[in-house]
Amino acid sequence: MVDARLHGDTGAMADYGDQVAEVFNGYRHDHRAVHQDETRRQRHPFWCRRQSP
């Protein structure tokens, strides 16, 4: 990415940012799914906060 930008690819940084955002959004989706599946301590405040939409 840095090499591409240094060699004139003006879209390299934007492309990298898009890739990072895509990975992060996938992580957030999976993270939310794991927390919503948790059923051991549903009334505990920690899990209540994580199971709210």
PyMOL commands that set and color helices and strands:
alter all, ss='L'
color gray80, all
select helices_A, chain A and resi 2-6+12-37+45-51
alter helices_A, ss='H'
color red, helices_A
deselect
rebuild
show_as cartoon
